[in-house]
Amino acid sequence: MADRTPTNPPIGILGGTFDPVHVGHMRLAIEAYEILHLCAVRIIPVNQPNHRAPPVAAANRRLEMLRLATDGKRLIADDRELRRGGVSYTLDTLESLTMEFPRHPLYLLLGADAFHGLCDWHRWQELLEYCHVVVIARPDTEAPRDPRLRHLVDSVVTTDLGILRAEHCGRIYFQTIPLLPISSSQIRARLAAGRDISYLTPPPVQRLIEQHQLYTR
C-alpha cells in the first residue's frame, strides 16, 4: 500500500472510550484538524478495549454523547467499532477505513502514552501499512523505552509535514499540541461525588449526562 499516491486530503483518526467525551478531546481534534490540514477527524468510540477496563456508560450512550459534541463535518462521530462488536482492534478499523476511503491518507492520532505502548497492540507491525501515526506530544515527552519502538521510530520518522502529505502511509510524525488537563475519569469522579462538570464537557453532553443520571451510581 505504501506506493499509492494520495489524491485527496488526509483523514484524522481519533479513538478512545469517550466515557464521557470532554472538551480536551474536542480541542485536540480541532487542533489536529487545523495544524495537519485534515479534511476531517473521525472520532471512533471503542466497543470493548483490549488492554483496559470496559467503559462505564453503554455504547449507545457514549455514541450519543459523541454525536452531540461533534459537528458532522470537521469532527465526525464514527460508530464502526461499535457496529463491529467484540474487542476493538485498531488494525481492523484501519482496514475498514482504507476500503471506504482508498484515496485519503489516514493519520492515526495517538497520545504519547498510547504510542509508548504500541508494541503491545494487536498486529502492531502492520499498522503503518494503512496509515501514518501522528504522535500528539508535549515538549517534555520522553523517547520510547521499548527498543522495538525506538527502532521503528528511527527507521520511519519524519519531521517534514510535506513528506507526510506526499506519502500515503508508513511514517511516524511528532506534533506538539497543547493538551487540556482534563480526563474522563476525573469527570466521572466529580459526578459520583455530586460535583459540577460545567465547562469540562460540551453543554449538550452535560445535559444528556444529567438527564440520564450517568456516572452517578
Secondary structure as the mmCIF struct_conf table of DSSP 4:
data_model
#
loop_
_struct_conf.conf_type_id
_struct_conf.id
_struct_conf.beg_label_comp_id
_struct_conf.beg_label_asym_id
_struct_conf.beg_label_seq_id
_struct_conf.end_label_comp_id
_struct_conf.end_label_asym_id
_struct_conf.end_label_seq_id
TURN_TY1_P TURN_TY1_P1 ALA A 2 ASP A 3
HELX_LH_PP_P HELX_LH_PP_P1 ARG A 4 PRO A 6
BEND BEND1 ASN A 8 ASN A 8
STRN STRN1 ILE A 11 GLY A 16
TURN_TY1_P TURN_TY1_P2 ASP A 19 PRO A 20
HELX_RH_AL_P HELX_RH_AL_P1 VAL A 23 ILE A 35
TURN_TY1_P TURN_TY1_P3 LEU A 36 HIS A 37
BEND BEND2 CYS A 39 CYS A 39
STRN STRN2 ALA A 40 PRO A 45
BEND BEND3 ASN A 47 ASN A 47
STRN STRN3 GLN A 48 GLN A 48
BEND BEND4 ASN A 50 ARG A 52
HELX_LH_PP_P HELX_LH_PP_P2 ALA A 53 PRO A 55
BEND BEND5 VAL A 56 ALA A 57
HELX_RH_AL_P HELX_RH_AL_P2 ALA A 59 ALA A 69
BEND BEND6 GLY A 72 ARG A 74
STRN STRN4 LEU A 75 ALA A 77
HELX_RH_AL_P HELX_RH_AL_P3 ARG A 80 ARG A 84
BEND BEND7 GLY A 86 GLY A 86
STRN STRN5 VAL A 87 VAL A 87
HELX_RH_AL_P HELX_RH_AL_P4 THR A 90 GLU A 100
TURN_TY1_P TURN_TY1_P4 PRO A 102 ARG A 103
BEND BEND8 HIS A 104 HIS A 104
STRN STRN6 LEU A 106 GLY A 111
HELX_RH_AL_P HELX_RH_AL_P5 ALA A 112 HIS A 116
TURN_TY1_P TURN_TY1_P5 GLY A 117 GLY A 117
HELX_RH_3T_P HELX_RH_3T_P1 LEU A 118 ASP A 120
BEND BEND9 TRP A 121 TRP A 121
TURN_TY1_P TURN_TY1_P6 HIS A 122 ARG A 123
HELX_RH_3T_P HELX_RH_3T_P2 TRP A 124 GLU A 129
TURN_TY1_P TURN_TY1_P7 TYR A 130 TYR A 130
STRN STRN7 HIS A 132 ALA A 137
TURN_TY1_P TURN_TY1_P8 PRO A 139 ASP A 140
HELX_LH_PP_P HELX_LH_PP_P3 THR A 141 PRO A 144
BEND BEND10 ASP A 146 ASP A 146
HELX_RH_AL_P HELX_RH_AL_P6 PRO A 147 VAL A 156
STRN STRN8 VAL A 157 VAL A 157
HELX_RH_AL_P HELX_RH_AL_P7 LEU A 161 ALA A 166
BEND BEND11 GLU A 167 CYS A 169
STRN STRN9 ILE A 172 THR A 176
BEND BEND12 PRO A 181 PRO A 181
HELX_RH_AL_P HELX_RH_AL_P8 SER A 184 ALA A 192
TURN_TY1_P TURN_TY1_P9 ALA A 193 GLY A 194
TURN_TY1_P TURN_TY1_P10 SER A 198 LEU A 200
BEND BEND13 THR A 201 THR A 201
HELX_RH_AL_P HELX_RH_AL_P9 PRO A 203 HIS A 212
TURN_TY1_P TURN_TY1_P11 GLN A 213 TYR A 215
#
